[in-house]
Amino acid sequence: MFIKVYTSVNNFILVNVDHIVYLNPSNSSRGCTLILDTGVRLDSIEDYDVL
């Protein structure tokens, strides 16, 4: 299964949920960080509970 990870209002990346290793809530008011098993770190503008 794939999810859309919005990196900005107009841009998103499709991510296979099997490759997500860690979801880290942001320290700011919105957003989160996803870390994939490939070592890639994605900053999302959406909260982790929305993903």
C-alpha positions as CSV (number, residue, x, y, z in Angstrom):
1,M,0.0,0.0,0.0
2,F,1.2,3.5,-0.8
3,I,0.5,6.8,0.9
4,K,1.0,10.4,-0.3
5,V,3.6,12.3,1.8
6,Y,3.2,16.0,1.1
7,T,6.5,17.8,1.3
8,S,4.9,21.1,0.4
9,V,1.4,22.3,-0.5
10,N,1.7,21.3,-4.1
11,N,4.3,18.5,-4.0
12,F,3.9,14.9,-2.7
13,I,5.9,11.7,-2.9
14,L,4.3,8.2,-3.0
15,V,5.8,6.0,-0.3
16,N,5.3,2.3,0.2
17,V,4.3,1.8,3.8
18,D,6.4,-1.3,4.1
19,H,9.5,0.9,3.8
20,I,8.6,3.3,6.7
21,V,10.9,2.6,9.6
22,Y,10.1,5.5,11.9
23,L,7.6,8.4,12.2
24,N,8.7,11.3,14.3
25,P,6.3,14.1,15.3
26,S,7.6,17.5,14.6
27,N,8.6,19.9,17.3
28,S,6.7,22.7,15.5
29,S,2.9,23.0,15.4
30,R,2.5,20.8,12.3
31,G,4.3,18.2,10.3
32,C,6.3,15.1,10.9
33,T,9.4,13.3,9.7
34,L,9.4,9.9,8.1
35,I,12.6,7.7,7.9
36,L,12.6,5.0,5.4
37,D,14.6,1.7,5.4
38,T,16.8,3.1,2.7
39,G,18.0,5.9,5.0
40,V,16.0,8.6,3.3
41,R,14.4,11.2,5.6
42,L,11.2,12.9,4.4
43,D,9.8,16.0,6.1
44,S,6.0,16.0,5.7
45,I,3.8,19.1,6.2
46,E,1.0,16.8,7.6
47,D,0.8,15.5,11.1
48,Y,1.8,11.8,11.6
49,D,-1.8,10.8,12.6
50,V,-3.1,12.1,9.3
51,L,-0.7,9.8,7.4
